[in-house]
Amino acid sequence: MSLVLDIFSTVAICAGAFFFFAGAVGLLRFPDALSRLHALTKADNLGLGLVVLGLLPRADNLLGALKLIAIWALVQLAGATTAQLIARGIRRKGPVA
């Protein structure tokens, strides 16, 4: 069973790292600020979710797992709020390339 958990953790963490990388590429490659913001927030949210999912089987106890989930939830809330504020500022000032 430990081998299965190791494989699951490795695959989930590697997939999360891939989505972080894809978000960084989207940040550099997309033409306008709103599409860059969209690519970055979506990829980072999915990437962090996969990393947390990969780390959950490795948590020592229930408290450690709950801390991981709490961190993920707080990052979700902070990322959504920050993206909304940045997008609102961009829309007020006009498109910036």
N, CA, C and O atoms as a MOPAC input file, in Angstrom:
PM7 MOZYME 1SCF
protein

 N      0.81700 1    -1.19500 1     0.00000 1
 C      0.00000 1     0.00000 1     0.00000 1
 C      0.86100 1     1.26000 1     0.00000 1
 O      0.48100 1     2.28100 1    -0.57400 1
 N      2.02400 1     1.18300 1     0.64700 1
 C      2.91200 1     2.33800 1     0.70300 1
 C      3.43100 1     2.71200 1    -0.68600 1
 O      3.59600 1     3.89500 1    -0.98400 1
 N      3.68500 1     1.73100 1    -1.52600 1
 C      4.15000 1     2.00000 1    -2.88400 1
 C      3.07600 1     2.73000 1    -3.68000 1
 O      3.38700 1     3.64600 1    -4.44000 1
 N      1.82700 1     2.33700 1    -3.51500 1
 C      0.72000 1     2.98400 1    -4.22200 1
 C      0.59900 1     4.44300 1    -3.77400 1
 O      0.41200 1     5.33000 1    -4.60700 1
 N      0.70500 1     4.69500 1    -2.47000 1
 C      0.63800 1     6.06500 1    -1.96400 1
 C      1.82400 1     6.89700 1    -2.45000 1
 O      1.66700 1     8.07500 1    -2.77200 1
 N      3.00700 1     6.29000 1    -2.50200 1
 C      4.17100 1     6.99900 1    -3.01900 1
 C      3.97900 1     7.38700 1    -4.47800 1
 O      4.29100 1     8.51100 1    -4.87100 1
 N      3.46900 1     6.46400 1    -5.27800 1
 C      3.23600 1     6.74400 1    -6.69900 1
 C      2.17000 1     7.82300 1    -6.85700 1
 O      2.33000 1     8.74200 1    -7.66100 1
 N      1.08300 1     7.71600 1    -6.09400 1
 C      0.02000 1     8.71800 1    -6.16100 1
 C      0.54800 1    10.09900 1    -5.78200 1
 O      0.26700 1    11.08300 1    -6.46600 1
 N      1.31000 1    10.17100 1    -4.69700 1
 C      1.86700 1    11.45100 1    -4.26100 1
 C      2.79800 1    12.03500 1    -5.30800 1
 O      2.73600 1    13.22900 1    -5.60100 1
 N      3.65700 1    11.20500 1    -5.87000 1
 C      4.60400 1    11.67600 1    -6.88000 1
 C      3.87700 1    12.18800 1    -8.11700 1
 O      4.21600 1    13.24900 1    -8.64200 1
 N      2.88500 1    11.44700 1    -8.58300 1
 C      2.14600 1    11.85400 1    -9.78300 1
 C      1.38400 1    13.15400 1    -9.52400 1
 O      1.40100 1    14.05100 1   -10.36700 1
 N      0.72100 1    13.27100 1    -8.38400 1
 C     -0.05100 1    14.48100 1    -8.08400 1
 C      0.85300 1    15.69600 1    -7.93100 1
 O      0.52700 1    16.77100 1    -8.43400 1
 N      1.97400 1    15.54700 1    -7.25100 1
 C      2.88400 1    16.68200 1    -7.05600 1
 C      3.52400 1    17.08200 1    -8.38200 1
 O      3.67700 1    18.27400 1    -8.65100 1
 N      3.89600 1    16.12000 1    -9.20800 1
 C      4.46100 1    16.44300 1   -10.52600 1
 C      3.42400 1    17.12000 1   -11.41800 1
 O      3.75800 1    18.04900 1   -12.15300 1
 N      2.18400 1    16.67200 1   -11.36300 1
 C      1.12400 1    17.32300 1   -12.13700 1
 C      0.90700 1    18.74300 1   -11.63900 1
 O      0.70000 1    19.65100 1   -12.44400 1
 N      0.95000 1    18.95200 1   -10.33300 1
 C      0.82700 1    20.30200 1    -9.78500 1
 C      1.96800 1    21.19400 1   -10.24200 1
 O      1.74500 1    22.35300 1   -10.59200 1
 N      3.17400 1    20.67500 1   -10.24400 1
 C      4.32600 1    21.44700 1   -10.71500 1
 C      4.17900 1    21.79400 1   -12.19500 1
 O      4.55300 1    22.88600 1   -12.62200 1
 N      3.63400 1    20.86000 1   -12.97300 1
 C      3.38900 1    21.13600 1   -14.39000 1
 C      2.41100 1    22.30000 1   -14.56400 1
 O      2.62300 1    23.16200 1   -15.41700 1
 N      1.34100 1    22.33200 1   -13.76500 1
 C      0.38200 1    23.42000 1   -13.88700 1
 C      0.97300 1    24.74800 1   -13.41500 1
 O      0.64400 1    25.79600 1   -13.97100 1
 N      1.83600 1    24.72100 1   -12.40200 1
 C      2.53300 1    25.94600 1   -12.01600 1
 C      3.40000 1    26.45100 1   -13.17500 1
 O      3.42700 1    27.64800 1   -13.46200 1
 N      4.09500 1    25.54200 1   -13.82700 1
 C      4.93000 1    25.91000 1   -14.97100 1
 C      4.08000 1    26.44900 1   -16.11200 1
 O      4.44600 1    27.44300 1   -16.74000 1
 N      2.94400 1    25.80200 1   -16.39100 1
 C      2.05300 1    26.26500 1   -17.45700 1
 C      1.50800 1    27.65500 1   -17.15200 1
 O      1.36500 1    28.47300 1   -18.06000 1
 N      1.20600 1    27.93200 1   -15.89100 1
 C      0.75000 1    29.26400 1   -15.51400 1
 C      1.82800 1    30.31400 1   -15.73000 1
 O      1.53800 1    31.43100 1   -16.16100 1
 N      3.06200 1    29.96000 1   -15.43300 1
 C      4.16900 1    30.89700 1   -15.64500 1
 C      4.37800 1    31.16100 1   -17.13500 1
 O      4.65600 1    32.29100 1   -17.53500 1
 N      4.24500 1    30.13000 1   -17.94600 1
 C      4.36500 1    30.30300 1   -19.39500 1
 C      3.22600 1    31.18500 1   -19.90800 1
 O      3.44800 1    32.06200 1   -20.74200 1
 N      2.00700 1    30.95500 1   -19.41200 1
 C      0.87200 1    31.78800 1   -19.80800 1
 C      1.07200 1    33.23700 1   -19.39700 1
 O      0.68500 1    34.15000 1   -20.12700 1
 N      1.66600 1    33.45200 1   -18.24700 1
 C      1.94400 1    34.80400 1   -17.78500 1
 C      2.90400 1    35.52000 1   -18.72900 1
 O      2.77500 1    36.72300 1   -18.95400 1
 N      3.84500 1    34.79500 1   -19.26900 1
 C      4.83600 1    35.39700 1   -20.15900 1
 C      4.36300 1    35.50600 1   -21.60700 1
 O      4.81100 1    36.39100 1   -22.33500 1
 N      3.46500 1    34.61900 1   -22.03200 1
 C      3.14500 1    34.52800 1   -23.45500 1
 C      1.84900 1    35.20300 1   -23.88600 1
 O      1.74100 1    35.61600 1   -25.04000 1
 N      0.88000 1    35.32900 1   -23.01900 1
 C     -0.40800 1    35.86800 1   -23.44900 1
 C     -0.30700 1    37.36500 1   -23.71700 1
 O      0.52100 1    38.05400 1   -23.11900 1
 N     -1.15600 1    37.86800 1   -24.62200 1
 C     -0.97000 1    39.23100 1   -25.11900 1
 C     -1.41300 1    40.35300 1   -24.17800 1
 O     -0.75500 1    41.39300 1   -24.12700 1
 N     -2.48700 1    40.17900 1   -23.44800 1
 C     -2.96000 1    41.29100 1   -22.63200 1
 C     -3.00400 1    40.89200 1   -21.14700 1
 O     -2.87500 1    39.72100 1   -20.79000 1
 N     -3.18900 1    41.89700 1   -20.31400 1
 C     -3.08600 1    41.68700 1   -18.86800 1
 C     -4.19800 1    40.79200 1   -18.33400 1
 O     -3.95000 1    39.97300 1   -17.44900 1
 N     -5.40500 1    40.92800 1   -18.84400 1
 C     -6.51000 1    40.11400 1   -18.32600 1
 C     -6.35000 1    38.63400 1   -18.66400 1
 O     -6.64200 1    37.77700 1   -17.82900 1
 N     -5.89800 1    38.32800 1   -19.85400 1
 C     -5.68800 1    36.91100 1   -20.19300 1
 C     -4.49700 1    36.34300 1   -19.43100 1
 O     -4.51000 1    35.16800 1   -19.06400 1
 N     -3.47900 1    37.14200 1   -19.18600 1
 C     -2.35200 1    36.68600 1   -18.36300 1
 C     -2.80800 1    36.39400 1   -16.93700 1
 O     -2.41800 1    35.38900 1   -16.34200 1
 N     -3.63100 1    37.27700 1   -16.40400 1
 C     -4.15000 1    37.09600 1   -15.05000 1
 C     -5.01300 1    35.84100 1   -14.96300 1
 O     -4.92500 1    35.08600 1   -13.99500 1
 N     -5.84200 1    35.62200 1   -15.97300 1
 C     -6.70500 1    34.44400 1   -16.00100 1
 C     -5.87300 1    33.16400 1   -16.03700 1
 O     -6.12400 1    32.22700 1   -15.27900 1
 N     -4.88200 1    33.13500 1   -16.92400 1
 C     -4.04300 1    31.93800 1   -17.04200 1
 C     -3.30000 1    31.65700 1   -15.74600 1
 O     -3.20500 1    30.51100 1   -15.30800 1
 N     -2.78500 1    32.69600 1   -15.14900 1
 C     -1.99300 1    32.51100 1   -13.93600 1
 C     -2.84600 1    32.03100 1   -12.77200 1
 O     -2.44800 1    31.10800 1   -12.06200 1
 N     -4.00800 1    32.63400 1   -12.56100 1
 C     -4.81700 1    32.24500 1   -11.41700 1
 C     -5.39400 1    30.84600 1   -11.57100 1
 O     -5.41700 1    30.07800 1   -10.60900 1
 N     -5.85400 1    30.51000 1   -12.75100 1
 C     -6.43500 1    29.17700 1   -12.94500 1
 C     -5.37900 1    28.09000 1   -12.80100 1
 O     -5.60700 1    27.08600 1   -12.12600 1
 N     -4.23800 1    28.28100 1   -13.42500 1
 C     -3.18900 1    27.25900 1   -13.35900 1
 C     -2.62200 1    27.13000 1   -11.95000 1
 O     -2.34500 1    26.02100 1   -11.49500 1
 N     -2.45000 1    28.23600 1   -11.26300 1
 C     -1.91100 1    28.17100 1    -9.90000 1
 C     -2.89600 1    27.52800 1    -8.93300 1
 O     -2.49000 1    26.78000 1    -8.04500 1
 N     -4.18800 1    27.81100 1    -9.09500 1
 C     -5.18300 1    27.17600 1    -8.22900 1
 C     -5.19000 1    25.66800 1    -8.41500 1
 O     -5.21700 1    24.91700 1    -7.44000 1
 N     -5.16700 1    25.22300 1    -9.66400 1
 C     -5.15600 1    23.78600 1    -9.92900 1
 C     -3.83200 1    23.16800 1    -9.49300 1
 O     -3.81100 1    22.07100 1    -8.93600 1
 N     -2.73300 1    23.86700 1    -9.74100 1
 C     -1.43000 1    23.34700 1    -9.34000 1
 C     -1.31300 1    23.16900 1    -7.83600 1
 O     -0.83500 1    22.13700 1    -7.36600 1
 N     -1.74500 1    24.16500 1    -7.08100 1
 C     -1.68500 1    24.04100 1    -5.62700 1
 C     -2.62700 1    22.95600 1    -5.12900 1
 O     -2.28900 1    22.22600 1    -4.19800 1
 N     -3.80300 1    22.83900 1    -5.73600 1
 C     -4.72300 1    21.77300 1    -5.34700 1
 C     -4.12000 1    20.39700 1    -5.54800 1
 O     -4.27900 1    19.51700 1    -4.70200 1
 N     -3.43100 1    20.20600 1    -6.65700 1
 C     -2.80000 1    18.90900 1    -6.91100 1
 C     -1.62600 1    18.65100 1    -5.96500 1
 O     -1.42400 1    17.52200 1    -5.51800 1
 N     -0.86400 1    19.68000 1    -5.66500 1
 C      0.24800 1    19.50500 1    -4.72300 1
 C     -0.28600 1    19.13900 1    -3.34000 1
 O      0.24600 1    18.24200 1    -2.68600 1
 N     -1.33600 1    19.83000 1    -2.89400 1
 C     -1.93300 1    19.50500 1    -1.59500 1
 C     -2.50600 1    18.09500 1    -1.61200 1
 O     -2.35600 1    17.35100 1    -0.64300 1
 N     -3.16000 1    17.72700 1    -2.70200 1
 C     -3.69400 1    16.37100 1    -2.82300 1
 C     -2.58500 1    15.32800 1    -2.75400 1
 O     -2.76900 1    14.26300 1    -2.16500 1
 N     -1.44500 1    15.62800 1    -3.34700 1
 C     -0.31200 1    14.71300 1    -3.27100 1
 C      0.32300 1    14.65000 1    -1.89700 1
 O      0.88900 1    13.62400 1    -1.52000 1
 N      0.23400 1    15.73900 1    -1.14300 1
 C      0.83200 1    15.76000 1     0.19300 1
 C     -0.08600 1    15.19600 1     1.27200 1
 O      0.39100 1    14.80800 1     2.33900 1
 N     -1.37500 1    15.14200 1     1.02200 1
 C     -2.30500 1    14.65000 1     2.04300 1
 C     -1.99100 1    13.23100 1     2.53100 1
 O     -2.04000 1    12.99100 1     3.73800 1
 N     -1.67100 1    12.28200 1     1.64400 1
 C     -1.32700 1    10.94700 1     2.17200 1
 C     -0.04000 1    10.92800 1     2.99700 1
 O      0.18500 1    10.00100 1     3.77500 1
 N      0.78900 1    11.93100 1     2.83300 1
 C      2.06000 1    12.01100 1     3.55900 1
 C      1.92200 1    12.74100 1     4.88500 1
 O      2.88700 1    12.80300 1     5.64800 1
 N      0.75100 1    13.29600 1     5.18300 1
 C      0.55700 1    14.02700 1     6.44300 1
 C      0.67300 1    13.05300 1     7.61600 1
 O      0.20900 1    11.91500 1     7.54600 1
 N      1.29500 1    13.52000 1     8.68400 1
 C      1.51700 1    12.66700 1     9.85300 1
 C      0.22900 1    12.31900 1    10.58100 1
 O      0.05300 1    11.19500 1    11.05200 1
 N     -0.67600 1    13.30000 1    10.67000 1
 C     -1.91400 1    13.07200 1    11.40800 1
 C     -3.02500 1    13.91400 1    10.79000 1
 O     -2.81000 1    14.60600 1     9.79400 1
 N     -4.19600 1    13.85100 1    11.38000 1
 C     -5.34100 1    14.57700 1    10.86200 1
 C     -5.12700 1    16.08500 1    10.94800 1
 O     -5.56400 1    16.81800 1    10.06100 1
 N     -4.47000 1    16.55700 1    11.99000 1
 C     -4.21800 1    17.98600 1    12.13500 1
 C     -3.32600 1    18.50800 1    11.00700 1
 O     -3.55500 1    19.59800 1    10.48400 1
 N     -2.32600 1    17.74100 1    10.64300 1
 C     -1.46300 1    18.13200 1     9.53100 1
 C     -2.22800 1    18.20100 1     8.21700 1
 O     -2.01900 1    19.11600 1     7.42000 1
 N     -3.11900 1    17.22900 1     7.99000 1
 C     -3.92900 1    17.23500 1     6.78400 1
 C     -4.88600 1    18.42300 1     6.76900 1
 O     -5.09200 1    19.04400 1     5.72600 1
 N     -5.46600 1    18.73700 1     7.91700 1
 C     -6.36700 1    19.88400 1     7.99700 1
 C     -5.62500 1    21.19900 1     7.77600 1
 O     -6.18700 1    22.13600 1     7.20800 1
 N     -4.38800 1    21.27800 1     8.21200 1
 C     -3.58300 1    22.47200 1     7.96300 1
 C     -3.31700 1    22.64400 1     6.47000 1
 O     -3.39200 1    23.75700 1     5.94800 1
 N     -3.00800 1    21.55000 1     5.78600 1
 C     -2.80200 1    21.62000 1     4.33800 1
 C     -4.06300 1    22.09900 1     3.62600 1
 O     -3.99600 1    22.94100 1     2.73100 1
 N     -5.20000 1    21.56400 1     4.02400 1
 C     -6.46200 1    21.95800 1     3.40800 1
 C     -6.78400 1    23.41500 1     3.73000 1
 O     -7.30200 1    24.13300 1     2.87400 1
 N     -6.48800 1    23.86200 1     4.94700 1
 C     -6.72900 1    25.25600 1     5.32600 1
 C     -5.84900 1    26.20500 1     4.52200 1
 O     -6.30300 1    27.26600 1     4.09400 1
 N     -4.59900 1    25.82600 1     4.31900 1
 C     -3.70000 1    26.64900 1     3.50100 1
 C     -4.22700 1    26.74600 1     2.08600 1
 O     -4.24500 1    27.83000 1     1.50200 1
 N     -4.65700 1    25.62400 1     1.52500 1
 C     -5.20200 1    25.62900 1     0.16800 1
 C     -6.43500 1    26.52500 1     0.07900 1
 O     -6.57100 1    27.29800 1    -0.86900 1
 N     -7.33300 1    26.42600 1     1.06000 1
 C     -8.55400 1    27.23800 1     1.04100 1
 C     -8.22800 1    28.72500 1     1.16900 1
 O     -8.83000 1    29.54900 1     0.47900 1
 N     -7.28700 1    29.07800 1     2.04100 1
 C     -6.92100 1    30.48300 1     2.19100 1
 C     -6.26400 1    31.04100 1     0.93000 1
 O     -6.50500 1    32.19000 1     0.56100 1
 N     -5.44700 1    30.24200 1     0.28000 1
 C     -4.83300 1    30.68600 1    -0.97300 1
 C     -5.90500 1    30.85000 1    -2.05900 1
 O     -5.82500 1    31.76900 1    -2.87500 1
 N     -6.89700 1    29.97000 1    -2.07100 1
 C     -8.00000 1    30.10500 1    -3.02700 1
 C     -8.72300 1    31.43300 1    -2.81900 1
 O     -8.97100 1    32.16400 1    -3.77800 1
 N     -9.05800 1    31.74300 1    -1.57500 1
 C     -9.76400 1    32.98700 1    -1.27800 1
 C     -8.90800 1    34.21600 1    -1.59200 1
 O     -9.39200 1    35.17900 1    -2.18800 1
 N     -7.65600 1    34.18000 1    -1.19500 1
 C     -6.77000 1    35.31300 1    -1.43600 1
 C     -6.50600 1    35.50000 1    -2.92900 1
 O     -6.47300 1    36.63100 1    -3.41400 1
 N     -6.32000 1    34.41400 1    -3.65000 1
 C     -6.07300 1    34.51100 1    -5.08800 1
 C     -7.26800 1    35.06100 1    -5.84200 1
 O     -7.11200 1    35.89000 1    -6.73900 1
 N     -8.45200 1    34.60700 1    -5.48700 1
 C     -9.65900 1    35.10300 1    -6.15300 1
 C     -9.87900 1    36.58200 1    -5.85800 1
 O    -10.23500 1    37.35100 1    -6.75200 1
 N     -9.67200 1    36.97500 1    -4.62400 1
 C     -9.85700 1    38.37900 1    -4.25400 1
 C     -8.83200 1    39.26800 1    -4.94200 1
 O     -9.17500 1    40.32900 1    -5.46500 1
 N     -7.58900 1    38.84100 1    -4.94000 1
 C     -6.53500 1    39.62300 1    -5.57300 1
 C     -6.75100 1    39.73500 1    -7.07700 1
 O     -6.58200 1    40.81200 1    -7.64800 1
 N     -7.12100 1    38.63800 1    -7.72000 1
 C     -7.37500 1    38.67100 1    -9.15600 1
 C     -8.53900 1    39.60600 1    -9.48500 1
 O     -8.49500 1    40.32900 1   -10.48000 1
 N     -9.56900 1    39.59200 1    -8.65900 1
 C    -10.71100 1    40.48000 1    -8.87500 1
 C    -10.28600 1    41.94500 1    -8.75000 1
 O    -10.68400 1    42.77400 1    -9.56800 1
 N     -9.49600 1    42.26300 1    -7.75100 1
 C     -9.04800 1    43.64300 1    -7.56200 1
 C     -8.12900 1    44.10300 1    -8.68700 1
 O     -8.24100 1    45.23700 1    -9.15300 1
 N     -7.22700 1    43.24100 1    -9.12400 1
 C     -6.32900 1    43.59300 1   -10.22600 1
 C     -7.12500 1    43.79100 1   -11.50900 1
 O     -6.89500 1    44.75800 1   -12.23500 1
 N     -8.05400 1    42.89200 1   -11.79500 1
 C     -8.86000 1    43.00700 1   -13.01800 1
 C     -9.71400 1    44.27200 1   -12.98900 1
 O     -9.86300 1    44.93900 1   -14.01300 1
 N    -10.26800 1    44.60500 1   -11.84100 1
 C    -11.06800 1    45.82700 1   -11.73500 1
 C    -10.19600 1    47.05800 1   -11.99700 1
 O    -10.63300 1    47.99000 1   -12.67100 1
 N     -8.98500 1    47.06800 1   -11.47600 1
 C     -8.07700 1    48.16500 1   -11.73100 1
 C     -7.67900 1    48.26800 1   -13.18700 1
 O     -7.56000 1    49.37100 1   -13.72000 1
 N     -7.47400 1    47.14900 1   -13.82900 1
 C     -7.12300 1    47.13800 1   -15.23800 1
 C     -8.27800 1    47.66500 1   -16.08200 1
 O     -8.05700 1    48.43300 1   -17.01800 1
 N     -9.49000 1    47.26600 1   -15.76800 1
 C    -10.65100 1    47.71600 1   -16.53200 1
 C    -10.88100 1    49.21600 1   -16.36900 1
 O    -11.32600 1    49.87700 1   -17.30800 1
 N    -10.58700 1    49.75600 1   -15.19900 1
 C    -10.76200 1    51.19400 1   -14.99000 1
 C     -9.74100 1    52.01400 1   -15.78100 1
 O    -10.07300 1    53.05900 1   -16.34100 1
 N     -8.51000 1    51.53700 1   -15.82200 1
 C     -7.45500 1    52.28800 1   -16.50000 1
 C     -7.35700 1    51.98200 1   -17.99100 1
 O     -6.71000 1    52.72600 1   -18.72900 1
 N     -7.97700 1    50.91800 1   -18.43900 1
 C     -7.89100 1    50.51400 1   -19.83000 1
 C     -6.87000 1    49.41700 1   -20.00300 1
 O     -6.06800 1    49.16400 1   -19.10400 1
 N     -6.89000 1    48.75700 1   -21.15800 1
 C     -5.96000 1    47.63300 1   -21.38700 1
 C     -4.51200 1    48.06300 1   -21.39100 1
 O     -4.15000 1    49.10100 1   -21.94500 1
 N     -3.70400 1    47.25600 1   -20.77000 1
 C     -2.26300 1    47.46700 1   -20.74100 1
 C     -1.60900 1    46.22200 1   -21.30700 1
 O     -1.87400 1    45.11600 1   -20.83700 1
 N     -0.77500 1    46.38300 1   -22.29000 1
 C     -0.12300 1    45.21900 1   -22.90700 1
 C      1.14600 1    44.85600 1   -22.22200 1
 O      1.81200 1    43.90000 1   -22.62100 1

